[in-house]
Amino acid sequence: MLKNKTNKITENIYELPKSGKMNVPVEIFASEILFSKIKEDKTLEQAKNMAMMQGVVEKVVVLPDAHQGYGACIGGVSAYDLEKGVISPGQCGYDINCGVRLLVTNLTKSDFLKKRTEVLNEIYKNVPSGVGKESDFKLTINELDDVLNTGINWALKNGYASKEDIERIEDNGCLQGADASKVSQRAKARGKNQLGSLGSGNHFIELQEVESIFNEKTAKILGIKDKQQIVIMVHSGSRGLGHQTCSDYVQKMEKEYGFEHLPDRELACAPINSKLGQEYRSAMNAAANFAFVNRQLITHQIRKAFSKFFPKSKLDLVYDITHNIVKFEEHKVKGKSCTLCVHRKGATRSFGPGRKEIPAIYRKIGCPIFIPGSMGTFSYVLIGTKKAEELSFGSTAHGAGRVMSRSYAINNLSEKKLEKEMSDKDVLMRVGSMRGALEEAPEVYKDIDEVVRVSDELGIGQLVARLKPLAVVKG
């Protein structure tokens, strides 16, 4: 149990002061309501452990949607000195480059509802969902290596992406330094036939309408033009390949460096500049490239489904942003600019205007951010801020954040109640099993409206639009 006392610094900001073996304090961005939820599991204990890691800089950040994870909390951000610091798979996450993309269409709600069921069924048929499910895109090992090394460029070369798509993906859909040779054969075997598939858990394809626009000027730049415009949100990651890559390097780091010196064995790590640290980064980047291509192939199938029923439909990519990743980035620490190794786990970039990492088309407004709700609740579009660069290493929340374990949800929630709830909200749903859908029921998550309100109020993400679900395919 966490024994340290947290202090309320100001509205929506709490601190776990540096003490004992902590090298830095922990800052928690949450309202009183969200903070009470965060304290119910091991989130703060895990954040405190993250603050004990070698070479960690300034503070550990806990975001409004934070909850307990493997080793490091989900919704946690930590930054490391390049010379003294470590790189830690557990602080990146098992689903490397789990992320979200948003597509805007030229369809209105009234257009879409005429063919809603048919479109949803077509997408469900063409995009496999569920544990271990394989897709139609089966690759040779050489082709897979090309995906891992070149990312979205593979999709462009093979006719699954456009140059406009590439311009609207974080890092243009290809992390430099990726090396397929650093990804194990076991990981490749798990991922080889999974490109273009959703996977399980909280992954989804959601067909939504624009319900509210808070910033019309910014919304128009993003392609969000009017209320009742149809948009599509896709949430998926690197599937079995990413999970196995994380597992492989946790084991390698334990073997090479041990874990007796760590506050938690699950925080296995290696010095950033060590051979093993560099190999993990190369493998992680390769898995991230796989995830970018995975979401692109899902997008390809969604576009096909819409064109079948709406031949004149246009589905333009707004942006694709990652949640679980480690990046080398420029940040200010005590007023001095320096390059840090930033770990984001269940957190999204929130860079303000002018950052070179933002695509040219959005550089004047900031980084697009998508914060999905739980099944049946609103999702949000925000934009990154300079304030986030000051407060949270340019980071904000990535979703609603769990408050209930999957096993508890399955054992205590009602399938009939969930079906009725979705029906009452007029949300069509396609899932592999209702039992699996219970794991993602709305009550399993924190209040997304509160999470987004806190992000906007603190200035670590500015509200642009609110999206309402009309149909969903769940992993």
Backbone torsions as a table, in degrees:
resi	resn	phi	psi	omega
1	MET	NA	146.3	178.5
2	LEU	-75.2	122.9	-178.5
3	LYS	-97.3	-21.4	-177.5
4	ASN	-65.5	144.9	177.5
5	LYS	-90.6	132.6	176.3
6	THR	-91.1	146.2	178.9
7	ASN	-112.8	141.4	173.6
8	LYS	-86.0	115.1	-176.5
9	ILE	-81.4	-47.8	178.8
10	THR	-160.1	-179.6	-179.5
11	GLU	-57.7	124.7	177.7
12	ASN	73.8	9.0	176.0
13	ILE	-131.3	124.5	175.7
14	TYR	-119.1	157.8	179.2
15	GLU	-131.1	137.4	167.1
16	LEU	-103.1	101.6	-171.4
17	PRO	-62.5	153.1	175.8
18	LYS	-61.9	129.9	178.0
19	SER	-158.4	162.4	176.8
20	GLY	55.1	-123.3	-177.1
21	LYS	-90.1	3.6	178.2
22	MET	-68.2	134.8	176.6
23	ASN	-91.2	-20.9	-180.0
24	VAL	-145.3	162.0	174.1
25	PRO	-77.8	173.5	173.9
26	VAL	-115.2	132.5	174.4
27	GLU	-112.1	130.2	-178.1
28	ILE	-112.6	124.6	178.6
29	PHE	-101.5	103.8	-174.8
30	ALA	-164.2	151.5	169.6
31	SER	-78.5	172.1	178.1
32	GLU	-59.1	-39.4	179.4
33	ILE	-62.4	-49.1	-178.7
34	LEU	-68.8	-37.6	-179.7
35	PHE	-63.1	-37.5	178.5
36	SER	-63.4	-35.1	177.4
37	LYS	-71.3	-42.0	-179.9
38	ILE	-59.6	-35.7	-177.3
39	LYS	-74.8	-7.6	-175.6
40	GLU	-78.0	-19.0	178.5
41	ASP	-122.6	-156.0	-174.0
42	LYS	-93.5	18.0	-177.2
43	THR	-54.1	-51.6	-175.8
44	LEU	-70.1	-35.2	175.8
45	GLU	-62.7	-41.9	178.6
46	GLN	-67.6	-38.0	177.4
47	ALA	-64.4	-39.8	177.2
48	LYS	-61.7	-41.2	177.3
49	ASN	-62.9	-40.1	177.4
50	MET	-60.7	-34.5	-179.7
51	ALA	-72.1	-11.1	178.5
52	MET	-92.1	-5.1	-173.2
53	MET	-72.6	149.6	-177.4
54	GLN	-64.9	127.4	173.9
55	GLY	81.1	7.5	178.2
56	VAL	-68.3	143.7	-169.7
57	VAL	-115.6	136.4	168.1
58	GLU	66.7	-62.0	-178.3
59	LYS	-170.2	162.0	167.9
60	VAL	-100.5	134.8	-177.4
61	VAL	-103.2	131.7	173.9
62	VAL	-116.7	121.0	-172.5
63	LEU	-91.4	167.1	-171.2
64	PRO	-59.6	-24.9	-177.9
65	ASP	-97.0	13.6	-170.9
66	ALA	-63.6	145.6	172.4
67	HIS	-155.3	171.2	-175.0
68	GLN	-63.1	138.8	177.5
69	GLY	-132.3	-156.5	176.5
70	TYR	-91.4	110.3	178.8
71	GLY	74.6	-68.0	178.0
72	ALA	-102.0	148.5	178.8
73	CYS	-69.2	149.5	172.0
74	ILE	-81.3	131.7	-169.8
75	GLY	91.1	24.5	-179.8
76	GLY	-115.4	143.1	178.5
77	VAL	-130.5	131.0	176.2
78	SER	-138.5	146.4	-177.5
79	ALA	-125.9	142.1	-173.5
80	TYR	-125.1	143.2	171.7
81	ASP	-64.0	132.7	-174.2
82	LEU	-65.4	-28.4	-178.3
83	GLU	-87.1	-43.1	-173.5
84	LYS	-98.9	-14.0	-169.4
85	GLY	-87.3	176.8	-178.6
86	VAL	-121.5	165.0	171.7
87	ILE	-119.7	133.1	-167.7
88	SER	-132.9	113.9	179.5
89	PRO	-55.9	-36.1	-179.6
90	GLY	-67.5	-20.2	177.7
91	GLN	-94.8	0.0	170.8
92	CYS	-100.1	-43.9	179.7
93	GLY	113.2	155.6	-179.2
94	TYR	-70.7	-39.9	179.7
95	ASP	-88.3	80.4	-177.5
96	ILE	-58.4	131.5	-177.3
97	ASN	53.9	39.0	159.8
98	CYS	-60.5	130.8	-175.5
99	GLY	-157.6	179.0	-176.4
100	VAL	-130.2	140.5	170.3
101	ARG	-128.5	154.1	179.2
102	LEU	-124.4	134.0	175.0
103	LEU	-113.3	139.3	173.1
104	VAL	-108.2	146.7	-179.6
105	THR	-118.9	171.7	174.5
106	ASN	-99.3	21.1	-179.1
107	LEU	-103.8	148.6	173.3
108	THR	-99.6	167.1	179.2
109	LYS	-58.2	-43.5	-178.4
110	SER	-64.1	-36.9	174.8
111	ASP	-61.6	-51.8	-171.3
112	PHE	-64.2	-41.7	-175.0
113	LEU	-60.5	-23.4	178.6
114	LYS	-65.5	-27.0	-177.4
115	LYS	-128.6	20.4	-174.7
116	ARG	-55.6	-50.8	-176.6
117	THR	-62.0	-43.3	-178.2
118	GLU	-65.0	-42.7	-180.0
119	VAL	-64.8	-44.9	-179.7
120	LEU	-61.0	-44.4	179.7
121	ASN	-63.5	-38.1	179.5
122	GLU	-65.8	-42.7	177.8
123	ILE	-64.5	-44.6	-179.7
124	TYR	-60.3	-36.2	179.6
125	LYS	-70.3	-37.2	-171.5
126	ASN	-93.5	-15.5	179.1
127	VAL	-119.0	100.9	-178.2
128	PRO	-61.4	142.6	177.0
129	SER	-134.5	149.5	179.2
130	GLY	119.2	165.3	-177.5
131	VAL	-61.7	127.9	172.6
132	GLY	71.3	2.5	-177.2
133	LYS	-66.0	139.4	-179.8
134	GLU	-100.9	161.3	-177.1
135	SER	-113.9	-178.1	177.6
136	ASP	-77.4	-14.2	-176.1
137	PHE	-92.6	84.9	-178.2
138	LYS	-99.3	124.1	-173.1
139	LEU	-111.6	153.0	167.5
140	THR	-74.4	166.1	178.3
141	ILE	-62.2	-37.5	178.7
142	ASN	-64.3	-41.5	177.1
143	GLU	-64.9	-40.2	178.6
144	LEU	-62.8	-42.0	177.4
145	ASP	-59.5	-36.8	178.1
146	ASP	-64.8	-41.0	175.7
147	VAL	-60.7	-47.3	-176.5
148	LEU	-64.4	-37.1	-176.6
149	ASN	-83.2	-33.6	-171.0
150	THR	-116.0	-6.6	174.7
151	GLY	58.1	-131.3	-171.8
152	ILE	-65.6	-17.5	176.6
153	ASN	-62.7	-30.8	174.8
154	TRP	-62.9	-43.2	-179.5
155	ALA	-65.5	-38.1	177.5
156	LEU	-63.4	-47.0	-178.1
157	LYS	-61.5	-31.1	-176.1
158	ASN	-100.8	10.3	172.3
159	GLY	83.8	16.4	-178.8
160	TYR	-102.7	-3.7	-178.4
161	ALA	-145.1	156.9	175.7
162	SER	-111.5	166.8	176.5
163	LYS	-62.6	-33.3	177.4
164	GLU	-64.6	-37.3	176.0
165	ASP	-60.9	-48.2	-175.9
166	ILE	-59.4	-37.7	-179.7
167	GLU	-66.9	-12.9	-174.9
168	ARG	-117.3	30.7	177.5
169	ILE	-125.9	138.3	177.5
170	GLU	-52.6	132.3	-178.1
171	ASP	57.6	26.4	-177.7
172	ASN	52.6	28.5	174.1
173	GLY	71.9	16.1	179.2
174	CYS	-149.4	108.3	176.8
175	LEU	-79.6	126.6	-179.7
176	GLN	-70.1	151.0	180.0
177	GLY	85.3	2.9	176.5
178	ALA	-66.3	141.2	-178.2
179	ASP	-141.7	106.6	-177.6
180	ALA	-60.6	-26.2	-178.9
181	SER	-68.8	-17.0	178.9
182	LYS	-89.6	-2.2	176.2
183	VAL	-97.0	130.2	-173.9
184	SER	-67.8	157.2	176.9
185	GLN	-62.4	-34.4	178.6
186	ARG	-64.5	-41.9	178.2
187	ALA	-64.0	-42.1	179.3
188	LYS	-64.2	-40.1	179.2
189	ALA	-62.5	-37.2	179.5
190	ARG	-70.2	-32.4	-174.9
191	GLY	-96.6	-15.3	-169.8
192	LYS	-52.6	-39.6	-176.6
193	ASN	-109.8	20.8	-175.9
194	GLN	-111.2	-0.1	176.8
195	LEU	-64.0	136.1	-179.3
196	GLY	84.2	22.1	179.1
197	SER	-126.4	151.1	-175.8
198	LEU	-76.2	-41.4	-170.2
199	GLY	88.0	-160.0	-173.6
200	SER	-117.9	-166.6	176.0
201	GLY	69.4	-135.2	-173.1
202	ASN	-88.7	13.4	178.1
203	HIS	-74.7	147.8	-174.9
204	PHE	-161.2	163.3	161.8
205	ILE	-120.2	123.6	-178.0
206	GLU	-124.8	128.5	176.1
207	LEU	-95.7	122.3	-167.4
208	GLN	-131.1	161.9	169.5
209	GLU	-112.3	149.0	173.2
210	VAL	-73.1	114.0	-175.3
211	GLU	-93.4	-37.7	179.8
212	SER	-145.4	146.9	173.5
213	ILE	-122.0	121.8	-176.7
214	PHE	-97.2	-25.6	-178.6
215	ASN	-137.6	93.7	-171.8
216	GLU	-64.7	-39.3	-178.2
217	LYS	-62.6	-48.7	179.6
218	THR	-68.0	-40.3	179.9
219	ALA	-57.7	-43.1	-178.7
220	LYS	-63.3	-38.6	177.6
221	ILE	-61.7	-34.1	179.3
222	LEU	-81.0	-7.5	-179.2
223	GLY	93.8	6.0	176.6
224	ILE	-92.4	107.3	-167.4
225	LYS	-102.4	-39.2	-172.9
226	ASP	-147.6	159.1	169.3
227	LYS	-62.4	150.4	-179.7
228	GLN	69.7	7.5	169.9
229	GLN	-67.2	141.0	179.3
230	ILE	-87.4	130.5	176.2
231	VAL	-130.2	163.1	-178.2
232	ILE	-132.4	130.0	178.7
233	MET	-112.0	134.7	-179.7
234	VAL	-122.8	127.5	179.5
235	HIS	-126.7	112.1	176.7
236	SER	-159.7	177.2	-176.1
237	GLY	-143.2	-141.5	-171.8
238	SER	-96.7	9.3	172.3
239	ARG	54.6	-148.1	-175.9
240	GLY	-64.9	-27.8	-179.8
241	LEU	-64.4	-45.6	179.8
242	GLY	-67.6	-40.8	179.9
243	HIS	-61.7	-44.9	-179.4
244	GLN	-67.5	-36.0	178.7
245	THR	-62.7	-44.0	176.8
246	CYS	-61.2	-48.2	179.6
247	SER	-57.6	-45.4	-178.4
248	ASP	-57.6	-45.6	-173.9
249	TYR	-81.1	-26.5	170.4
250	VAL	-60.1	-45.8	-179.8
251	GLN	-66.1	-42.0	-180.0
252	LYS	-63.6	-40.8	-178.5
253	MET	-70.8	-37.4	174.8
254	GLU	-60.0	-45.4	-177.9
255	LYS	-65.8	-40.3	-176.1
256	GLU	-77.6	-41.3	-170.8
257	TYR	-119.0	-5.2	-178.5
258	GLY	71.8	-176.0	-179.9
259	PHE	-141.2	0.9	-177.9
260	GLU	-61.6	-28.2	-177.9
261	HIS	-83.8	-3.7	-174.7
262	LEU	-97.1	151.4	176.6
263	PRO	-70.0	-20.7	179.7
264	ASP	-151.5	128.5	-179.0
265	ARG	-55.6	-31.3	-177.3
266	GLU	-70.7	-6.8	177.4
267	LEU	-96.6	29.5	177.3
268	ALA	-47.0	140.0	-173.0
269	CYS	-155.2	172.7	174.9
270	ALA	-141.8	150.4	174.0
271	PRO	-54.0	139.5	-175.5
272	ILE	-53.8	-43.0	-174.9
273	ASN	-91.2	4.4	177.0
274	SER	-72.9	162.9	178.8
275	LYS	-58.4	-44.8	-178.3
276	LEU	-68.8	-38.3	177.0
277	GLY	-61.2	-42.3	179.2
278	GLN	-69.2	-36.5	178.4
279	GLU	-66.1	-40.3	177.8
280	TYR	-62.8	-43.3	-179.5
281	ARG	-60.9	-40.8	178.4
282	SER	-64.7	-40.7	179.3
283	ALA	-70.3	-41.2	178.4
284	MET	-61.3	-43.8	178.9
285	ASN	-62.5	-37.4	178.0
286	ALA	-65.4	-43.7	177.8
287	ALA	-63.9	-36.9	177.3
288	ALA	-63.6	-40.2	177.4
289	ASN	-62.6	-39.0	175.9
290	PHE	-58.0	-44.1	-178.3
291	ALA	-65.4	-40.4	177.1
292	PHE	-59.2	-44.4	180.0
293	VAL	-67.4	-37.7	178.1
294	ASN	-57.3	-49.3	179.9
295	ARG	-66.2	-31.1	178.7
296	GLN	-68.4	-41.0	179.7
297	LEU	-69.6	-35.0	173.2
298	ILE	-61.4	-42.9	177.6
299	THR	-60.2	-41.9	177.8
300	HIS	-57.4	-43.2	-179.7
301	GLN	-70.0	-35.9	177.5
302	ILE	-65.4	-43.1	179.2
303	ARG	-61.6	-40.3	177.5
304	LYS	-61.9	-43.5	-178.5
305	ALA	-62.5	-44.1	-180.0
306	PHE	-66.8	-40.5	-177.6
307	SER	-66.5	-26.2	178.0
308	LYS	-64.9	-39.6	-176.2
309	PHE	-103.7	-19.8	176.9
310	PHE	-132.6	81.1	-173.1
311	PRO	-56.1	-26.5	-179.1
312	LYS	-97.3	11.4	-178.2
313	SER	-71.5	147.1	174.4
314	LYS	-124.7	128.1	178.9
315	LEU	-120.7	102.4	-177.2
316	ASP	-100.6	135.7	177.2
317	LEU	-73.6	128.4	173.5
318	VAL	-82.7	-55.7	-178.9
319	TYR	-170.7	158.7	175.7
320	ASP	-131.1	121.8	-174.1
321	ILE	-128.7	142.0	-175.5
322	THR	-93.6	154.0	178.8
323	HIS	-108.5	-42.5	-174.0
324	ASN	-110.6	102.6	-174.3
325	ILE	-163.4	159.8	172.0
326	VAL	-119.5	127.9	-177.0
327	LYS	-131.4	148.8	168.1
328	PHE	-90.4	119.5	-174.2
329	GLU	-139.3	154.8	175.6
330	GLU	-87.1	126.4	176.4
331	HIS	-141.2	161.5	176.6
332	LYS	-97.5	129.3	174.4
333	VAL	-123.7	118.7	-176.2
334	LYS	54.0	40.6	175.7
335	GLY	81.5	-1.8	-177.2
336	LYS	-111.6	130.2	178.5
337	SER	-74.0	135.9	177.7
338	CYS	-154.5	161.0	176.7
339	THR	-90.4	127.2	-179.4
340	LEU	-122.1	155.7	174.0
341	CYS	-95.7	101.0	-172.2
342	VAL	-96.6	123.0	175.4
343	HIS	-99.2	121.4	173.0
344	ARG	-116.6	121.4	178.9
345	LYS	-123.4	111.6	-174.1
346	GLY	63.3	42.1	-179.6
347	ALA	-145.9	150.8	-177.8
348	THR	-119.5	148.3	175.2
349	ARG	-60.4	143.1	174.6
350	SER	-138.4	65.8	-178.8
351	PHE	-83.7	138.2	178.8
352	GLY	-80.6	177.7	-178.0
353	PRO	-54.2	143.2	172.9
354	GLY	97.3	-16.9	-178.3
355	ARG	-65.6	137.4	-176.9
356	LYS	-66.6	-21.6	-178.7
357	GLU	-72.8	-16.6	-178.1
358	ILE	-84.2	137.0	177.6
359	PRO	-54.7	147.9	-175.9
360	ALA	-53.8	-36.8	-176.6
361	ILE	-67.5	-20.7	-179.1
362	TYR	-115.2	2.0	-170.7
363	ARG	-63.2	-27.6	-179.4
364	LYS	-78.4	-19.7	-176.2
365	ILE	-107.9	-22.9	-177.0
366	GLY	114.6	175.2	-175.0
367	CYS	-77.0	126.2	174.6
368	PRO	-63.6	141.2	-178.9
369	ILE	-131.7	137.7	176.0
370	PHE	-123.2	124.0	179.7
371	ILE	-118.2	98.9	-178.4
372	PRO	-74.7	145.6	172.9
373	GLY	-85.6	-169.0	173.8
374	SER	-87.9	170.0	-177.1
375	MET	-53.9	119.9	178.4
376	GLY	94.9	-4.4	178.4
377	THR	-112.1	171.0	180.0
378	PHE	-63.4	154.4	165.1
379	SER	-119.5	164.5	-172.8
380	TYR	-133.8	149.1	170.0
381	VAL	-110.4	129.5	177.3
382	LEU	-129.8	177.6	176.9
383	ILE	-132.8	146.1	-177.3
384	GLY	-70.3	163.0	-172.4
385	THR	-139.1	157.6	171.4
386	LYS	-66.3	-30.9	179.3
387	LYS	-61.6	-40.0	178.0
388	ALA	-63.9	-35.7	177.5
389	GLU	-64.0	-33.1	178.8
390	GLU	-77.1	-39.1	-170.1
391	LEU	-94.2	-36.6	-164.7
392	SER	-137.1	32.1	-175.7
393	PHE	53.0	39.3	178.3
394	GLY	63.0	47.3	-175.4
395	SER	-135.6	153.2	170.8
396	THR	-146.9	-176.7	-175.1
397	ALA	-63.9	159.7	-179.5
398	HIS	-118.4	-2.6	-178.5
399	GLY	177.8	-161.1	-178.0
400	ALA	-82.1	-33.3	179.2
401	GLY	83.9	128.4	-175.5
402	ARG	-71.0	149.6	169.6
403	VAL	-125.5	-0.5	-176.3
404	MET	-141.3	134.8	-179.8
405	SER	-69.4	158.9	179.8
406	ARG	-62.8	-42.3	-178.5
407	SER	-65.7	-39.7	178.4
408	TYR	-63.8	-41.6	-179.5
409	ALA	-61.5	-45.7	-178.8
410	ILE	-63.1	-38.3	-175.4
411	ASN	-82.8	-17.2	-171.5
412	ASN	-123.0	-12.3	179.8
413	LEU	-101.5	159.9	-174.8
414	SER	-105.3	129.7	176.9
415	GLU	-62.6	-41.8	-179.3
416	LYS	-63.6	-39.0	179.1
417	LYS	-65.2	-41.5	179.1
418	LEU	-63.8	-45.1	179.2
419	GLU	-59.3	-43.0	180.0
420	LYS	-65.4	-41.8	-179.3
421	GLU	-60.8	-44.4	179.0
422	MET	-66.2	-39.2	178.8
423	SER	-64.6	-43.8	179.8
424	ASP	-62.4	-32.1	179.2
425	LYS	-88.2	0.5	-178.9
426	ASP	58.3	46.8	175.8
427	VAL	-112.8	115.6	174.8
428	LEU	-75.7	143.5	-173.6
429	MET	-135.1	136.0	172.0
430	ARG	-126.7	117.9	-178.5
431	VAL	-135.2	154.4	176.5
432	GLY	-62.7	-38.3	177.9
433	SER	-154.8	144.1	177.2
434	MET	-66.1	-30.1	177.5
435	ARG	-59.9	-43.9	178.0
436	GLY	-67.3	-34.7	-179.9
437	ALA	-64.7	-29.4	179.5
438	LEU	-59.4	-31.1	179.4
439	GLU	-61.9	-20.9	-175.0
440	GLU	-117.2	17.7	179.4
441	ALA	-60.2	152.0	-176.9
442	PRO	-53.1	-37.7	-176.9
443	GLU	-72.7	-8.2	177.3
444	VAL	-74.1	-16.4	-172.1
445	TYR	-115.6	161.2	172.1
446	LYS	-66.6	169.2	179.6
447	ASP	-74.9	108.2	-176.6
448	ILE	-61.0	-35.0	-179.8
449	ASP	-62.3	-37.3	179.4
450	GLU	-71.8	-40.4	178.2
451	VAL	-58.8	-47.1	-177.7
452	VAL	-70.7	-37.6	177.6
453	ARG	-58.0	-44.1	-179.9
454	VAL	-65.3	-44.1	178.3
455	SER	-58.6	-44.6	-178.5
456	ASP	-69.1	-42.8	-178.0
457	GLU	-65.2	-39.1	177.8
458	LEU	-74.6	-22.0	-178.0
459	GLY	86.4	16.9	177.6
460	ILE	-92.0	9.7	175.3
461	GLY	179.3	129.7	-177.3
462	GLN	-103.9	132.1	-178.4
463	LEU	-63.6	136.7	175.9
464	VAL	-120.4	-48.9	-176.5
465	ALA	-156.0	158.1	175.7
466	ARG	-118.6	137.4	-174.6
467	LEU	-117.8	137.3	-178.3
468	LYS	-112.0	132.2	-178.8
469	PRO	-71.8	142.6	174.3
470	LEU	-119.3	-28.6	179.5
471	ALA	-160.1	147.8	-175.7
472	VAL	-146.2	139.5	167.8
473	VAL	-107.7	123.2	-178.3
474	LYS	-103.4	146.4	175.6
475	GLY	-75.0	NA	NA
